[in-house]
C-alpha cells in the first residue's frame, strides 16, 4: 500500500472549504432570487439571512 503524501497548507485549506461549502438546491436558489426581486428587503439583508456573500 502506498502512504498518502503530506499535503501542504494550501491544499488542506482548499479541502476544508470544499467539504464545508454550502450547497443550495434549485428550489432554494429560486426562493432567494424571487425574494430579491420582490424588493421587500435589501439584497444585503437577504444575503445576511441566507449566509451568502453580497457579491455573489
PDBQT receptor file of N, H, CA, C and O in Angstrom, charges set to zero:
ATOM      1  N   UNK A   1       0.828  -1.196   0.000  1.00  0.00    +0.000 N 
ATOM      2  CA  UNK A   1       0.000   0.000   0.000  1.00  0.00    +0.000 C 
ATOM      3  C   UNK A   1       0.863   1.247   0.000  1.00  0.00    +0.000 C 
ATOM      4  O   UNK A   1       1.935   1.288   0.605  1.00  0.00    +0.000 OA
ATOM      5  N   UNK A   2       0.383   2.231  -0.674  1.00  0.00    +0.000 N 
ATOM      6  H   UNK A   2      -0.487   2.197  -1.165  1.00  0.00    +0.000 HD
ATOM      7  CA  UNK A   2       1.099   3.485  -0.763  1.00  0.00    +0.000 C 
ATOM      8  C   UNK A   2       0.606   4.433   0.333  1.00  0.00    +0.000 C 
ATOM      9  O   UNK A   2      -0.598   4.573   0.542  1.00  0.00    +0.000 OA
ATOM     10  N   UNK A   3       1.522   5.069   1.013  1.00  0.00    +0.000 N 
ATOM     11  H   UNK A   3       2.501   4.956   0.843  1.00  0.00    +0.000 HD
ATOM     12  CA  UNK A   3       1.135   6.044   2.027  1.00  0.00    +0.000 C 
ATOM     13  C   UNK A   3       0.746   7.347   1.354  1.00  0.00    +0.000 C 
ATOM     14  O   UNK A   3       1.276   7.698   0.300  1.00  0.00    +0.000 OA
ATOM     15  N   UNK A   4      -0.188   8.062   1.976  1.00  0.00    +0.000 N 
ATOM     16  H   UNK A   4      -0.619   7.776   2.833  1.00  0.00    +0.000 HD
ATOM     17  CA  UNK A   4      -0.581   9.353   1.447  1.00  0.00    +0.000 C 
ATOM     18  C   UNK A   4       0.541  10.349   1.656  1.00  0.00    +0.000 C 
ATOM     19  O   UNK A   4       1.193  10.379   2.700  1.00  0.00    +0.000 OA
ATOM     20  N   UNK A   5       0.745  11.156   0.643  1.00  0.00    +0.000 N 
ATOM     21  H   UNK A   5       0.216  11.132  -0.205  1.00  0.00    +0.000 HD
ATOM     22  CA  UNK A   5       1.763  12.191   0.758  1.00  0.00    +0.000 C 
ATOM     23  C   UNK A   5       1.198  13.317   1.622  1.00  0.00    +0.000 C 
ATOM     24  O   UNK A   5       0.013  13.635   1.528  1.00  0.00    +0.000 OA
ATOM     25  N   UNK A   6       2.038  13.922   2.462  1.00  0.00    +0.000 N 
ATOM     26  H   UNK A   6       3.001  13.665   2.539  1.00  0.00    +0.000 HD
ATOM     27  CA  UNK A   6       1.544  15.034   3.276  1.00  0.00    +0.000 C 
ATOM     28  C   UNK A   6       1.148  16.204   2.378  1.00  0.00    +0.000 C 
ATOM     29  O   UNK A   6       1.836  16.528   1.410  1.00  0.00    +0.000 OA
ATOM     30  N   UNK A   7       0.028  16.827   2.720  1.00  0.00    +0.000 N 
ATOM     31  H   UNK A   7      -0.531  16.564   3.507  1.00  0.00    +0.000 HD
ATOM     32  CA  UNK A   7      -0.463  17.953   1.933  1.00  0.00    +0.000 C 
ATOM     33  C   UNK A   7       0.128  19.246   2.457  1.00  0.00    +0.000 C 
ATOM     34  O   UNK A   7       0.420  19.383   3.645  1.00  0.00    +0.000 OA
ATOM     35  N   UNK A   8       0.297  20.182   1.552  1.00  0.00    +0.000 N 
ATOM     36  H   UNK A   8       0.059  20.071   0.587  1.00  0.00    +0.000 HD
ATOM     37  CA  UNK A   8       0.747  21.491   2.010  1.00  0.00    +0.000 C 
ATOM     38  C   UNK A   8      -0.452  22.240   2.590  1.00  0.00    +0.000 C 
ATOM     39  O   UNK A   8      -1.591  21.806   2.424  1.00  0.00    +0.000 OA
ATOM     40  N   UNK A   9      -0.208  23.338   3.256  1.00  0.00    +0.000 N 
ATOM     41  H   UNK A   9       0.718  23.690   3.391  1.00  0.00    +0.000 HD
ATOM     42  CA  UNK A   9      -1.260  24.076   3.963  1.00  0.00    +0.000 C 
ATOM     43  C   UNK A   9      -2.356  24.538   3.012  1.00  0.00    +0.000 C 
ATOM     44  O   UNK A   9      -3.536  24.480   3.357  1.00  0.00    +0.000 OA
ATOM     45  N   UNK A  10      -1.986  24.993   1.830  1.00  0.00    +0.000 N 
ATOM     46  H   UNK A  10      -1.028  25.040   1.550  1.00  0.00    +0.000 HD
ATOM     47  CA  UNK A  10      -2.978  25.485   0.877  1.00  0.00    +0.000 C 
ATOM     48  C   UNK A  10      -3.929  24.374   0.441  1.00  0.00    +0.000 C 
ATOM     49  O   UNK A  10      -5.132  24.605   0.321  1.00  0.00    +0.000 OA
ATOM     50  N   UNK A  11      -3.415  23.195   0.208  1.00  0.00    +0.000 N 
ATOM     51  H   UNK A  11      -2.437  23.007   0.306  1.00  0.00    +0.000 HD
ATOM     52  CA  UNK A  11      -4.250  22.061  -0.193  1.00  0.00    +0.000 C 
ATOM     53  C   UNK A  11      -5.202  21.663   0.928  1.00  0.00    +0.000 C 
ATOM     54  O   UNK A  11      -6.350  21.301   0.670  1.00  0.00    +0.000 OA
ATOM     55  N   UNK A  12      -4.737  21.728   2.155  1.00  0.00    +0.000 N 
ATOM     56  H   UNK A  12      -3.805  22.022   2.364  1.00  0.00    +0.000 HD
ATOM     57  CA  UNK A  12      -5.588  21.392   3.307  1.00  0.00    +0.000 C 
ATOM     58  C   UNK A  12      -6.726  22.388   3.418  1.00  0.00    +0.000 C 
ATOM     59  O   UNK A  12      -7.870  21.993   3.645  1.00  0.00    +0.000 OA
ATOM     60  N   UNK A  13      -6.435  23.677   3.263  1.00  0.00    +0.000 N 
ATOM     61  H   UNK A  13      -5.506  23.998   3.079  1.00  0.00    +0.000 HD
ATOM     62  CA  UNK A  13      -7.464  24.715   3.353  1.00  0.00    +0.000 C 
ATOM     63  C   UNK A  13      -8.495  24.543   2.239  1.00  0.00    +0.000 C 
ATOM     64  O   UNK A  13      -9.695  24.641   2.491  1.00  0.00    +0.000 OA
ATOM     65  N   UNK A  14      -8.044  24.290   1.018  1.00  0.00    +0.000 N 
ATOM     66  H   UNK A  14      -7.068  24.211   0.813  1.00  0.00    +0.000 HD
ATOM     67  CA  UNK A  14      -8.975  24.078  -0.096  1.00  0.00    +0.000 C 
ATOM     68  C   UNK A  14      -9.871  22.875   0.160  1.00  0.00    +0.000 C 
ATOM     69  O   UNK A  14     -11.063  22.903  -0.146  1.00  0.00    +0.000 OA
ATOM     70  N   UNK A  15      -9.290  21.813   0.725  1.00  0.00    +0.000 N 
ATOM     71  H   UNK A  15      -8.322  21.789   0.974  1.00  0.00    +0.000 HD
ATOM     72  CA  UNK A  15     -10.056  20.612   1.029  1.00  0.00    +0.000 C 
ATOM     73  C   UNK A  15     -11.129  20.900   2.072  1.00  0.00    +0.000 C 
ATOM     74  O   UNK A  15     -12.260  20.431   1.944  1.00  0.00    +0.000 OA
ATOM     75  N   UNK A  16     -10.785  21.663   3.097  1.00  0.00    +0.000 N 
ATOM     76  H   UNK A  16      -9.867  22.044   3.201  1.00  0.00    +0.000 HD
ATOM     77  CA  UNK A  16     -11.759  22.018   4.143  1.00  0.00    +0.000 C 
ATOM     78  C   UNK A  16     -12.870  22.866   3.558  1.00  0.00    +0.000 C 
ATOM     79  O   UNK A  16     -14.043  22.629   3.844  1.00  0.00    +0.000 OA
ATOM     80  N   UNK A  17     -12.522  23.855   2.741  1.00  0.00    +0.000 N 
ATOM     81  H   UNK A  17     -11.569  24.048   2.509  1.00  0.00    +0.000 HD
ATOM     82  CA  UNK A  17     -13.543  24.714   2.132  1.00  0.00    +0.000 C 
ATOM     83  C   UNK A  17     -14.473  23.906   1.237  1.00  0.00    +0.000 C 
ATOM     84  O   UNK A  17     -15.679  24.150   1.211  1.00  0.00    +0.000 OA
ATOM     85  N   UNK A  18     -13.926  22.960   0.515  1.00  0.00    +0.000 N 
ATOM     86  H   UNK A  18     -12.946  22.761   0.537  1.00  0.00    +0.000 HD
ATOM     87  CA  UNK A  18     -14.731  22.138  -0.377  1.00  0.00    +0.000 C 
ATOM     88  C   UNK A  18     -15.744  21.316   0.422  1.00  0.00    +0.000 C 
ATOM     89  O   UNK A  18     -16.888  21.147   0.000  1.00  0.00    +0.000 OA
ATOM     90  N   UNK A  19     -15.318  20.812   1.569  1.00  0.00    +0.000 N 
ATOM     91  H   UNK A  19     -14.388  20.949   1.912  1.00  0.00    +0.000 HD
ATOM     92  CA  UNK A  19     -16.200  19.994   2.395  1.00  0.00    +0.000 C 
ATOM     93  C   UNK A  19     -17.258  20.809   3.122  1.00  0.00    +0.000 C 
ATOM     94  O   UNK A  19     -18.352  20.306   3.380  1.00  0.00    +0.000 OA
ATOM     95  N   UNK A  20     -16.951  22.063   3.457  1.00  0.00    +0.000 N 
ATOM     96  H   UNK A  20     -16.063  22.471   3.248  1.00  0.00    +0.000 HD
ATOM     97  CA  UNK A  20     -17.885  22.879   4.232  1.00  0.00    +0.000 C 
ATOM     98  C   UNK A  20     -18.703  23.829   3.373  1.00  0.00    +0.000 C 
ATOM     99  O   UNK A  20     -19.546  24.563   3.889  1.00  0.00    +0.000 OA
ATOM    100  N   UNK A  21     -18.463  23.823   2.082  1.00  0.00    +0.000 N 
ATOM    101  H   UNK A  21     -17.778  23.227   1.663  1.00  0.00    +0.000 HD
ATOM    102  CA  UNK A  21     -19.180  24.717   1.185  1.00  0.00    +0.000 C 
ATOM    103  C   UNK A  21     -20.668  24.366   1.198  1.00  0.00    +0.000 C 
ATOM    104  O   UNK A  21     -21.045  23.207   1.030  1.00  0.00    +0.000 OA
ATOM    105  N   UNK A  22     -21.492  25.368   1.396  1.00  0.00    +0.000 N 
ATOM    106  H   UNK A  22     -21.185  26.310   1.533  1.00  0.00    +0.000 HD
ATOM    107  CA  UNK A  22     -22.932  25.144   1.432  1.00  0.00    +0.000 C 
ATOM    108  C   UNK A  22     -23.454  25.007   0.016  1.00  0.00    +0.000 C 
ATOM    109  O   UNK A  22     -23.105  25.785  -0.872  1.00  0.00    +0.000 OA
ATOM    110  N   UNK A  23     -24.282  24.020  -0.175  1.00  0.00    +0.000 N 
ATOM    111  H   UNK A  23     -24.565  23.388   0.546  1.00  0.00    +0.000 HD
ATOM    112  CA  UNK A  23     -24.867  23.789  -1.486  1.00  0.00    +0.000 C 
ATOM    113  C   UNK A  23     -26.363  24.057  -1.409  1.00  0.00    +0.000 C 
ATOM    114  O   UNK A  23     -27.061  23.492  -0.567  1.00  0.00    +0.000 OA
ATOM    115  N   UNK A  24     -26.849  24.921  -2.291  1.00  0.00    +0.000 N 
ATOM    116  H   UNK A  24     -26.282  25.380  -2.975  1.00  0.00    +0.000 HD
ATOM    117  CA  UNK A  24     -28.256  25.273  -2.323  1.00  0.00    +0.000 C 
ATOM    118  C   UNK A  24     -28.970  24.426  -3.369  1.00  0.00    +0.000 C 
ATOM    119  O   UNK A  24     -28.442  24.186  -4.455  1.00  0.00    +0.000 OA
ATOM    120  N   UNK A  25     -30.167  23.981  -3.034  1.00  0.00    +0.000 N 
ATOM    121  H   UNK A  25     -30.597  24.176  -2.152  1.00  0.00    +0.000 HD
ATOM    122  CA  UNK A  25     -30.966  23.251  -4.013  1.00  0.00    +0.000 C 
ATOM    123  C   UNK A  25     -31.538  24.253  -5.012  1.00  0.00    +0.000 C 
ATOM    124  O   UNK A  25     -31.495  25.461  -4.781  1.00  0.00    +0.000 OA
ATOM    125  N   UNK A  26     -32.066  23.756  -6.105  1.00  0.00    +0.000 N 
ATOM    126  H   UNK A  26     -32.101  22.774  -6.293  1.00  0.00    +0.000 HD
ATOM    127  CA  UNK A  26     -32.665  24.638  -7.119  1.00  0.00    +0.000 C 
ATOM    128  C   UNK A  26     -33.819  25.435  -6.527  1.00  0.00    +0.000 C 
ATOM    129  O   UNK A  26     -33.983  26.617  -6.829  1.00  0.00    +0.000 OA
ATOM    130  N   UNK A  27     -34.611  24.791  -5.690  1.00  0.00    +0.000 N 
ATOM    131  H   UNK A  27     -34.477  23.830  -5.445  1.00  0.00    +0.000 HD
ATOM    132  CA  UNK A  27     -35.753  25.460  -5.067  1.00  0.00    +0.000 C 
ATOM    133  C   UNK A  27     -35.296  26.595  -4.160  1.00  0.00    +0.000 C 
ATOM    134  O   UNK A  27     -35.900  27.668  -4.139  1.00  0.00    +0.000 OA
ATOM    135  N   UNK A  28     -34.215  26.346  -3.405  1.00  0.00    +0.000 N 
ATOM    136  H   UNK A  28     -33.724  25.474  -3.422  1.00  0.00    +0.000 HD
ATOM    137  CA  UNK A  28     -33.693  27.396  -2.520  1.00  0.00    +0.000 C 
ATOM    138  C   UNK A  28     -33.184  28.581  -3.330  1.00  0.00    +0.000 C 
ATOM    139  O   UNK A  28     -33.427  29.733  -2.971  1.00  0.00    +0.000 OA
ATOM    140  N   UNK A  29     -32.481  28.300  -4.419  1.00  0.00    +0.000 N 
ATOM    141  H   UNK A  29     -32.284  27.365  -4.711  1.00  0.00    +0.000 HD
ATOM    142  CA  UNK A  29     -31.956  29.372  -5.262  1.00  0.00    +0.000 C 
ATOM    143  C   UNK A  29     -33.092  30.224  -5.822  1.00  0.00    +0.000 C 
ATOM    144  O   UNK A  29     -33.014  31.453  -5.821  1.00  0.00    +0.000 OA
ATOM    145  N   UNK A  30     -34.142  29.569  -6.299  1.00  0.00    +0.000 N 
ATOM    146  H   UNK A  30     -34.206  28.571  -6.300  1.00  0.00    +0.000 HD
ATOM    147  CA  UNK A  30     -35.291  30.286  -6.859  1.00  0.00    +0.000 C 
ATOM    148  C   UNK A  30     -35.962  31.130  -5.784  1.00  0.00    +0.000 C 
ATOM    149  O   UNK A  30     -36.321  32.279  -6.040  1.00  0.00    +0.000 OA
ATOM    150  N   UNK A  31     -36.138  30.578  -4.586  1.00  0.00    +0.000 N 
ATOM    151  H   UNK A  31     -35.846  29.644  -4.379  1.00  0.00    +0.000 HD
ATOM    152  CA  UNK A  31     -36.775  31.294  -3.484  1.00  0.00    +0.000 C 
ATOM    153  C   UNK A  31     -35.968  32.544  -3.131  1.00  0.00    +0.000 C 
ATOM    154  O   UNK A  31     -36.541  33.610  -2.904  1.00  0.00    +0.000 OA
ATOM    155  N   UNK A  32     -34.650  32.415  -3.087  1.00  0.00    +0.000 N 
ATOM    156  H   UNK A  32     -34.185  31.549  -3.272  1.00  0.00    +0.000 HD
ATOM    157  CA  UNK A  32     -33.784  33.539  -2.732  1.00  0.00    +0.000 C 
ATOM    158  C   UNK A  32     -33.847  34.624  -3.804  1.00  0.00    +0.000 C 
ATOM    159  O   UNK A  32     -33.941  35.808  -3.481  1.00  0.00    +0.000 OA
ATOM    160  N   UNK A  33     -33.798  34.232  -5.066  1.00  0.00    +0.000 N 
ATOM    161  H   UNK A  33     -33.722  33.270  -5.328  1.00  0.00    +0.000 HD
ATOM    162  CA  UNK A  33     -33.846  35.208  -6.164  1.00  0.00    +0.000 C 
ATOM    163  C   UNK A  33     -35.185  35.927  -6.186  1.00  0.00    +0.000 C 
ATOM    164  O   UNK A  33     -35.235  37.145  -6.361  1.00  0.00    +0.000 OA
ATOM    165  N   UNK A  34     -36.266  35.187  -6.013  1.00  0.00    +0.000 N 
ATOM    166  H   UNK A  34     -36.226  34.198  -5.871  1.00  0.00    +0.000 HD
ATOM    167  CA  UNK A  34     -37.595  35.812  -6.019  1.00  0.00    +0.000 C 
ATOM    168  C   UNK A  34     -37.739  36.796  -4.860  1.00  0.00    +0.000 C 
ATOM    169  O   UNK A  34     -38.322  37.868  -5.025  1.00  0.00    +0.000 OA
ATOM    170  N   UNK A  35     -37.211  36.437  -3.688  1.00  0.00    +0.000 N 
ATOM    171  H   UNK A  35     -36.738  35.566  -3.554  1.00  0.00    +0.000 HD
ATOM    172  CA  UNK A  35     -37.296  37.365  -2.559  1.00  0.00    +0.000 C 
ATOM    173  C   UNK A  35     -36.521  38.645  -2.860  1.00  0.00    +0.000 C 
ATOM    174  O   UNK A  35     -36.914  39.724  -2.416  1.00  0.00    +0.000 OA
ATOM    175  N   UNK A  36     -35.436  38.537  -3.600  1.00  0.00    +0.000 N 
ATOM    176  H   UNK A  36     -35.116  37.661  -3.960  1.00  0.00    +0.000 HD
ATOM    177  CA  UNK A  36     -34.688  39.728  -4.001  1.00  0.00    +0.000 C 
ATOM    178  C   UNK A  36     -35.436  40.565  -5.017  1.00  0.00    +0.000 C 
ATOM    179  O   UNK A  36     -35.387  41.794  -4.973  1.00  0.00    +0.000 OA
ATOM    180  N   UNK A  37     -36.127  39.909  -5.928  1.00  0.00    +0.000 N 
ATOM    181  H   UNK A  37     -36.168  38.910  -5.964  1.00  0.00    +0.000 HD
ATOM    182  CA  UNK A  37     -36.872  40.633  -6.956  1.00  0.00    +0.000 C 
ATOM    183  C   UNK A  37     -38.098  41.343  -6.392  1.00  0.00    +0.000 C 
ATOM    184  O   UNK A  37     -38.526  42.369  -6.922  1.00  0.00    +0.000 OA
ATOM    185  N   UNK A  38     -38.658  40.798  -5.322  1.00  0.00    +0.000 N 
ATOM    186  H   UNK A  38     -38.311  39.965  -4.892  1.00  0.00    +0.000 HD
ATOM    187  CA  UNK A  38     -39.822  41.446  -4.693  1.00  0.00    +0.000 C 
ATOM    188  C   UNK A  38     -39.472  42.824  -4.159  1.00  0.00    +0.000 C 
ATOM    189  O   UNK A  38     -40.299  43.735  -4.183  1.00  0.00    +0.000 OA
ATOM    190  N   UNK A  39     -38.251  42.974  -3.680  1.00  0.00    +0.000 N 
ATOM    191  H   UNK A  39     -37.579  42.233  -3.660  1.00  0.00    +0.000 HD
ATOM    192  CA  UNK A  39     -37.805  44.270  -3.200  1.00  0.00    +0.000 C 
ATOM    193  C   UNK A  39     -38.249  44.603  -1.789  1.00  0.00    +0.000 C 
ATOM    194  O   UNK A  39     -38.096  45.744  -1.353  1.00  0.00    +0.000 OA
ATOM    195  N   UNK A  40     -38.798  43.633  -1.062  1.00  0.00    +0.000 N 
ATOM    196  H   UNK A  40     -38.922  42.706  -1.416  1.00  0.00    +0.000 HD
ATOM    197  CA  UNK A  40     -39.255  43.896   0.309  1.00  0.00    +0.000 C 
ATOM    198  C   UNK A  40     -38.076  44.133   1.244  1.00  0.00    +0.000 C 
ATOM    199  O   UNK A  40     -38.151  44.971   2.142  1.00  0.00    +0.000 OA
ATOM    200  N   UNK A  41     -36.989  43.397   1.035  1.00  0.00    +0.000 N 
ATOM    201  H   UNK A  41     -36.928  42.715   0.306  1.00  0.00    +0.000 HD
ATOM    202  CA  UNK A  41     -35.766  43.558   1.822  1.00  0.00    +0.000 C 
ATOM    203  C   UNK A  41     -34.637  43.933   0.877  1.00  0.00    +0.000 C 
ATOM    204  O   UNK A  41     -34.698  43.661  -0.323  1.00  0.00    +0.000 OA
ATOM    205  N   UNK A  42     -33.604  44.561   1.430  1.00  0.00    +0.000 N 
ATOM    206  H   UNK A  42     -33.555  44.782   2.404  1.00  0.00    +0.000 HD
ATOM    207  CA  UNK A  42     -32.442  44.885   0.606  1.00  0.00    +0.000 C 
ATOM    208  C   UNK A  42     -31.675  43.598   0.294  1.00  0.00    +0.000 C 
ATOM    209  O   UNK A  42     -31.816  42.597   0.995  1.00  0.00    +0.000 OA
ATOM    210  N   UNK A  43     -30.881  43.637  -0.742  1.00  0.00    +0.000 N 
ATOM    211  H   UNK A  43     -30.766  44.451  -1.311  1.00  0.00    +0.000 HD
ATOM    212  CA  UNK A  43     -30.077  42.472  -1.124  1.00  0.00    +0.000 C 
ATOM    213  C   UNK A  43     -29.128  42.095   0.009  1.00  0.00    +0.000 C 
ATOM    214  O   UNK A  43     -28.929  40.913   0.290  1.00  0.00    +0.000 OA
ATOM    215  N   UNK A  44     -28.545  43.096   0.655  1.00  0.00    +0.000 N 
ATOM    216  H   UNK A  44     -28.707  44.056   0.426  1.00  0.00    +0.000 HD
ATOM    217  CA  UNK A  44     -27.638  42.818   1.769  1.00  0.00    +0.000 C 
ATOM    218  C   UNK A  44     -28.354  42.089   2.900  1.00  0.00    +0.000 C 
ATOM    219  O   UNK A  44     -27.785  41.183   3.510  1.00  0.00    +0.000 OA
ATOM    220  N   UNK A  45     -29.587  42.470   3.184  1.00  0.00    +0.000 N 
ATOM    221  H   UNK A  45     -30.049  43.206   2.689  1.00  0.00    +0.000 HD
ATOM    222  CA  UNK A  45     -30.356  41.811   4.243  1.00  0.00    +0.000 C 
ATOM    223  C   UNK A  45     -30.644  40.364   3.879  1.00  0.00    +0.000 C 
ATOM    224  O   UNK A  45     -30.503  39.470   4.714  1.00  0.00    +0.000 OA
ATOM    225  N   UNK A  46     -31.040  40.134   2.656  1.00  0.00    +0.000 N 
ATOM    226  H   UNK A  46     -31.155  40.860   1.978  1.00  0.00    +0.000 HD
ATOM    227  CA  UNK A  46     -31.336  38.767   2.202  1.00  0.00    +0.000 C 
ATOM    228  C   UNK A  46     -30.068  37.913   2.268  1.00  0.00    +0.000 C 
ATOM    229  O   UNK A  46     -30.103  36.778   2.743  1.00  0.00    +0.000 OA
ATOM    230  N   UNK A  47     -28.963  38.459   1.795  1.00  0.00    +0.000 N 
ATOM    231  H   UNK A  47     -28.935  39.381   1.410  1.00  0.00    +0.000 HD
ATOM    232  CA  UNK A  47     -27.700  37.718   1.822  1.00  0.00    +0.000 C 
ATOM    233  C   UNK A  47     -27.291  37.385   3.256  1.00  0.00    +0.000 C 
ATOM    234  O   UNK A  47     -26.829  36.278   3.535  1.00  0.00    +0.000 OA
ATOM    235  N   UNK A  48     -27.460  38.331   4.146  1.00  0.00    +0.000 N 
ATOM    236  H   UNK A  48     -27.835  39.230   3.920  1.00  0.00    +0.000 HD
ATOM    237  CA  UNK A  48     -27.106  38.095   5.549  1.00  0.00    +0.000 C 
ATOM    238  C   UNK A  48     -27.968  36.976   6.129  1.00  0.00    +0.000 C 
ATOM    239  O   UNK A  48     -27.459  36.114   6.846  1.00  0.00    +0.000 OA
ATOM    240  N   UNK A  49     -29.260  36.981   5.829  1.00  0.00    +0.000 N 
ATOM    241  H   UNK A  49     -29.673  37.681   5.247  1.00  0.00    +0.000 HD
ATOM    242  CA  UNK A  49     -30.170  35.937   6.328  1.00  0.00    +0.000 C 
ATOM    243  C   UNK A  49     -29.782  34.553   5.803  1.00  0.00    +0.000 C 
ATOM    244  O   UNK A  49     -29.866  33.558   6.523  1.00  0.00    +0.000 OA
ATOM    245  N   UNK A  50     -29.354  34.505   4.532  1.00  0.00    +0.000 N 
ATOM    246  H   UNK A  50     -29.286  35.313   3.947  1.00  0.00    +0.000 HD
ATOM    247  CA  UNK A  50     -29.063  33.231   3.884  1.00  0.00    +0.000 C 
ATOM    248  C   UNK A  50     -27.604  32.788   4.039  1.00  0.00    +0.000 C 
ATOM    249  O   UNK A  50     -27.255  31.656   3.703  1.00  0.00    +0.000 OA
ATOM    250  N   UNK A  51     -26.761  33.683   4.548  1.00  0.00    +0.000 N 
ATOM    251  H   UNK A  51     -27.045  34.603   4.821  1.00  0.00    +0.000 HD
ATOM    252  CA  UNK A  51     -25.344  33.346   4.699  1.00  0.00    +0.000 C 
ATOM    253  C   UNK A  51     -24.585  33.365   3.394  1.00  0.00    +0.000 C 
ATOM    254  O   UNK A  51     -23.700  32.542   3.161  1.00  0.00    +0.000 OA
ATOM    255  N   UNK A  52     -24.940  34.316   2.541  1.00  0.00    +0.000 N 
ATOM    256  H   UNK A  52     -25.659  34.985   2.730  1.00  0.00    +0.000 HD
ATOM    257  CA  UNK A  52     -24.329  34.432   1.216  1.00  0.00    +0.000 C 
ATOM    258  C   UNK A  52     -23.563  35.753   1.159  1.00  0.00    +0.000 C 
ATOM    259  O   UNK A  52     -23.992  36.752   1.736  1.00  0.00    +0.000 OA
ATOM    260  N   UNK A  53     -22.435  35.751   0.466  1.00  0.00    +0.000 N 
ATOM    261  H   UNK A  53     -22.086  34.939  -0.003  1.00  0.00    +0.000 HD
ATOM    262  CA  UNK A  53     -21.688  36.993   0.259  1.00  0.00    +0.000 C 
ATOM    263  C   UNK A  53     -22.478  37.863  -0.724  1.00  0.00    +0.000 C 
ATOM    264  O   UNK A  53     -22.890  37.366  -1.772  1.00  0.00    +0.000 OA
ATOM    265  N   UNK A  54     -22.700  39.141  -0.419  1.00  0.00    +0.000 N 
ATOM    266  H   UNK A  54     -22.365  39.544   0.433  1.00  0.00    +0.000 HD
ATOM    267  CA  UNK A  54     -23.484  40.014  -1.307  1.00  0.00    +0.000 C 
ATOM    268  C   UNK A  54     -22.926  40.100  -2.721  1.00  0.00    +0.000 C 
ATOM    269  O   UNK A  54     -23.686  40.351  -3.656  1.00  0.00    +0.000 OA
ATOM    270  N   UNK A  55     -21.633  39.901  -2.907  1.00  0.00    +0.000 N 
ATOM    271  H   UNK A  55     -21.016  39.697  -2.147  1.00  0.00    +0.000 HD
ATOM    272  CA  UNK A  55     -21.040  39.991  -4.238  1.00  0.00    +0.000 C 
ATOM    273  C   UNK A  55     -21.483  38.832  -5.135  1.00  0.00    +0.000 C 
ATOM    274  O   UNK A  55     -21.394  38.927  -6.359  1.00  0.00    +0.000 OA
ATOM    275  N   UNK A  56     -21.955  37.748  -4.535  1.00  0.00    +0.000 N 
ATOM    276  H   UNK A  56     -22.027  37.671  -3.541  1.00  0.00    +0.000 HD
ATOM    277  CA  UNK A  56     -22.391  36.619  -5.341  1.00  0.00    +0.000 C 
ATOM    278  C   UNK A  56     -23.772  36.876  -5.879  1.00  0.00    +0.000 C 
ATOM    279  O   UNK A  56     -24.324  36.035  -6.590  1.00  0.00    +0.000 OA
TER     280      UNK A  56
